[in-house]
């Protein structure tokens, strides 16, 4: 069994240590609050950019308040300040296996739709900029890549669907590392509705506020490059199911099927994705291999690139079991 330990000090202390070692004993996640913590009510910005929520934090008054993404509490009224958890605390995660749940980016079998509104059809492609035997090239090969930020497994920041919403670089990294649960929805293939009752039945009894939910259908295990057939066979979240995820405090919704399908009669195109973004929930499309996850609850790691001014970023998503 591997134990991943992360220790972080105050930023003015300048120390960040990451170690991984073999361990025969299980460890538990633990956090410590800021030593200067004191009760206060602060306005925590909603990352959708559309509204703010007053949340009672028992934490440091001079750090920027974050929307309560940490999931360290089951109550929306007693969330921990994310900076206190991610920067000043300690966390230990034990795991036996790493499951890669990312879709391969291969120009031979990956393509993206180019619907109305695009100014360019930018498909994923690589090109060699320098060959190993190039004169004066120091024996190196260098490639460039042409791609949208939404190619392959990626995360969508609220700005993707909300003008003025938070961008990728404004989201806390701790959001992309933490507890995730698998919602087994294979019976919703092909093209059926995922209802509020379906979600409540599959994950409702053990879902925690602040969890990440990965919607499993196994559809992307046979991803065909994004054909119309693939899209039509993908299920869809009903409007009430989308509201259920928001009300339960889910912070990331991951999909292993096309996430752009909506309930018939929805008031607008991409209604569910847009509704999630408007409430600060991050979407993570183009996952696969969720069938390889054999535990109900896992640790998800899916870090975006540190791109400034972007609405999305590719991720290498993995589940620790």
C-alpha positions in Angstrom: 0.0 0.0 0.0 1.2 3.5 -0.8 0.8 6.4 1.5 0.9 9.9 0.0 1.6 12.6 2.6 1.3 16.2 1.9 2.4 18.8 4.4 2.0 22.5 3.8 3.1 25.5 5.9 2.0 29.1 6.0 2.9 30.8 2.8 5.3 33.2 4.6 7.1 30.1 5.9 8.0 29.0 2.4 7.8 25.2 3.0 5.8 22.7 0.9 6.7 19.0 1.2 5.3 16.1 -0.8 6.4 12.6 -0.1 5.3 9.1 -1.1 6.3 6.0 0.7 5.3 2.4 1.3 3.1 1.8 4.3 1.4 -1.2 5.8 -0.8 0.9 8.1 -3.8 2.8 6.9 -3.8 6.5 7.3 -6.7 8.9 7.6 -7.2 12.3 6.1 -6.8 15.0 8.7 -6.8 18.8 8.7 -5.8 21.5 11.0 -7.4 24.9 11.2 -5.6 28.2 11.0 -4.1 29.1 14.4 -5.5 32.6 14.0 -9.0 31.4 13.4 -11.9 33.1 14.9 -15.6 33.0 14.2 -16.9 35.4 11.6 -19.3 35.7 8.8 -17.8 36.4 5.4 -19.0 36.6 1.9 -17.7 33.6 -0.1 -17.7 34.3 -3.8 -19.6 31.9 -6.0 -17.4 30.9 -8.8 -20.2 31.2 -11.3 -19.6 35.0 -11.1 -23.4 35.5 -10.8 -24.0 35.6 -7.1 -22.4 35.4 -3.6 -23.3 33.4 -0.5 -22.8 34.4 3.1 -21.1 31.5 4.9 -20.0 31.3 8.5 -16.3 30.4 8.6 -14.3 29.6 11.8 -11.1 30.6 10.1 -8.5 33.2 9.4 -10.0 36.6 8.6 -7.3 37.9 6.4 -7.2 35.1 3.8 -9.3 35.3 0.7 -12.5 33.4 1.3 -13.3 30.6 -1.1 -16.5 29.0 -2.1 -16.7 25.9 0.3 -15.3 23.3 -2.1 -13.2 21.4 0.5 -15.9 19.0 1.5 -14.5 18.8 5.0 -17.9 19.4 6.5 -21.4 18.1 5.8 -23.0 21.4 6.7 -23.0 24.4 4.3 -23.0 26.7 7.4 -19.7 25.4 8.8 -17.5 24.9 5.8 -13.8 25.2 6.3 -11.9 28.0 4.5 -10.2 26.3 1.6 -6.9 28.0 2.1 -6.8 26.8 5.7 -7.4 23.3 4.6 -5.2 23.2 1.5 -2.3 25.4 2.6 -2.0 25.2 6.3 -3.2 21.6 7.0 -1.9 18.1 6.5 -3.4 15.3 4.5 -2.6 11.7 4.2 -4.0 9.5 1.5 -3.5 5.7 1.2 -4.0 3.8 -2.0 -3.2 0.4 -3.6 -3.9 1.2 -7.2 -3.9 4.1 -9.6 -6.6 4.0 -12.3 -6.2 6.2 -15.3 -9.6 7.5 -16.3 -8.4 9.9 -19.0 -9.4 9.6 -22.7 -6.4 9.2 -25.0 -5.6 12.2 -27.2 -4.8 10.6 -30.5 -5.4 12.4 -33.8 -6.2 9.1 -35.4 -9.4 8.5 -33.4 -10.2 11.8 -31.6 -12.4 14.5 -33.2 -14.6 17.3 -31.9 -17.8 18.8 -33.3 -17.7 22.3 -34.6 -21.2 23.7 -34.1 -22.5 27.1 -35.0 -20.6 30.1 -33.6 -17.0 28.8 -34.1 -14.6 31.0 -36.1 -12.3 28.1 -36.8 -12.5 24.3 -36.9 -9.5 23.4 -34.7 -9.1 19.7 -34.4 -6.5 17.9 -32.3 -3.3 17.4 -34.3 0.4 17.3 -33.6 3.3 18.3 -35.8 7.0 17.9 -35.6 8.8 21.2 -35.3 12.3 19.8 -35.0 13.7 16.4 -35.9 16.4 14.6 -34.0 18.7 14.9 -37.0 18.0 18.6 -37.7 21.2 20.6 -38.3 22.1 22.4 -35.1 19.1 20.8 -33.4 21.1 19.2 -30.5 19.7 15.8 -31.3 16.3 16.7 -30.0 12.8 16.2 -31.3 10.2 18.8 -30.6 6.5 18.7 -31.4 3.7 21.2 -31.3 0.0 20.6 -30.8 -3.1 22.1 -32.3 -6.1 21.7 -30.0 -9.0 23.3 -28.3 -8.8 23.5 -24.5 -11.8 21.2 -24.4 -10.1 18.3 -26.3 -10.0 15.0 -24.4 -10.5 14.8 -20.7 -10.8 18.3 -19.4 -12.4 20.6 -16.9 -14.7 23.5 -17.7 -14.4 26.6 -15.5 -17.7 28.6 -15.0 -16.6 31.1 -17.6 -17.2 28.5 -20.3 -20.9 29.1 -19.8 -21.1 32.3 -17.8 -19.8 35.6 -19.0 -17.6 37.0 -16.3 -17.4 33.7 -14.5 -14.2 32.3 -12.9 -11.4 31.1 -15.1 -9.2 28.1 -14.7 -6.4 29.9 -13.0 -8.8 31.4 -10.4 -10.0 28.0 -9.1 -8.3 26.5 -6.1 -6.2 23.5 -6.8 -7.7 21.7 -3.8 -10.9 21.5 -5.8 -9.3 19.0 -8.2 -7.9 16.6 -5.5 -10.4 14.9 -3.2 -13.2 12.4 -2.6 -15.1 11.1 -5.6 -17.9 8.6 -5.9 -19.1 6.6 -8.8 -22.7 6.7 -9.9 -23.3 3.4 -11.8 -25.8 4.4 -14.6 -25.1 1.7 -17.1 -28.7 0.9 -17.3 -29.3 4.4 -18.9 -27.6 3.3 -22.1 -28.5 4.0 -24.8 -29.9 7.5 -24.7 -32.1 7.3 -21.6 -32.8 9.9 -19.0 -30.8 10.1 -15.8 -33.3 11.3 -13.2 -33.2 12.6 -9.7 -34.4 9.3 -8.5 -31.7 7.5 -10.4 -29.0 9.6 -8.7 -30.6 9.3 -5.3 -30.8 5.5 -5.7 -27.2 5.0 -6.8 -25.3 7.5 -4.6 -27.8 9.3 -2.4 -27.2 7.3 0.7 -23.4 7.9 0.9 -23.0 11.2 -1.0 -21.3 13.9 1.1 -21.4 17.6 0.6 -18.3 18.6 -1.4 -18.0 15.3 -3.2 -17.1 14.9 -6.8 -19.5 12.6 -8.7 -18.4 10.5 -11.7 -21.2 9.4 -13.9 -20.5 5.9 -15.2 -22.1 4.4 -18.3 -18.9 2.8 -19.9 -19.9 4.5 -23.2 -16.5 6.1 -23.7 -14.7 2.7 -23.4 -15.7 2.3 -27.0 -15.3 6.0 -28.0 -15.5 6.3 -31.8 -14.2 9.8 -32.3 -17.4 11.6 -31.4 -19.8 10.4 -34.1 -23.5 11.3 -34.2 -24.2 7.7 -33.2 -22.0 8.1 -30.1 -23.8 11.4 -29.2 -27.3 10.0 -29.6 -26.5 6.9 -27.6 -25.3 9.0 -24.7 -27.9 9.4 -21.8 -28.8 12.8 -20.4 -29.4 14.4 -17.1 -32.9 15.7 -16.5 -33.3 19.2 -15.2 -34.3 17.9 -11.8 -31.2 15.6 -11.7 -29.0 18.6 -12.4 -30.7 20.5 -9.6 -30.2 17.5 -7.3 -26.5 17.5 -7.9 -26.3 21.3 -7.1 -28.4 21.0 -4.0 -26.3 18.1 -2.7 -23.2 20.2 -2.8 -21.4 18.3 -5.6 -18.4 20.3 -6.8 -17.4 18.4 -9.9 -19.5 16.3 -12.2 -17.5 13.9 -14.5 -18.9 12.2 -17.5 -17.9 9.1 -19.5 -20.4 9.9 -22.2 -21.4 13.0 -24.3 -22.3 15.7 -21.8 -24.2 18.0 -24.2 -27.4 16.1 -24.4 -30.4 17.7 -22.7 -33.8 16.6 -21.6 -36.4 17.1 -24.4 -38.0 20.4 -24.1 -35.2 22.1 -22.2 -35.4 25.9 -22.3 -32.0 26.3 -24.0 -29.2 24.4 -25.6 -26.7 22.8 -23.2 -29.1 23.7 -20.4 -27.7 21.3 -17.9 -24.0 22.2 -18.4 -24.9 25.9 -18.3 -26.9 25.4 -15.1 -24.0 23.6 -13.4 -21.6 26.4 -14.4 -24.0 29.1 -13.2 -23.9 27.5 -9.7 -20.1 27.1 -9.7 -20.1 23.4 -10.3 -17.2 22.2 -12.5 -17.9 19.8 -15.4 -15.3 17.2 -16.4 -16.2 15.5 -19.7 -14.5 12.8 -21.7 -13.6 10.3 -19.0 -13.3 6.6 -19.5 -12.3 3.4 -17.6 -14.7 4.0 -14.8 -15.4 0.3 -14.9 -11.9 -0.3 -13.5 -12.8 1.5 -10.3 -13.9 -1.2 -7.8 -14.5 1.0 -4.8 -17.5 3.1 -3.9 -15.3 6.1 -2.9 -11.9 7.0 -4.3 -9.6 10.0 -4.4 -9.7 11.9 -7.6 -6.7 13.8 -8.9 -7.3 15.8 -12.1 -5.1 18.9 -12.1 -5.6 21.5 -14.8 -2.8 23.3 -16.5 -1.8 26.7 -15.0 -3.2 28.6 -18.0 -4.0 32.3 -17.4 -7.2 33.6 -18.9 -8.8 30.3 -20.0 -12.2 28.8 -19.6 -11.0 25.2 -19.7 -8.0 23.0 -19.4 -7.0 19.5 -20.3 -6.4 17.2 -17.3 -4.8 13.8 -16.7 -7.5 12.4 -14.5 -6.7 9.5 -12.2 -8.5 7.7 -9.4 -6.6 6.4 -6.4 -8.0 3.2 -4.8 
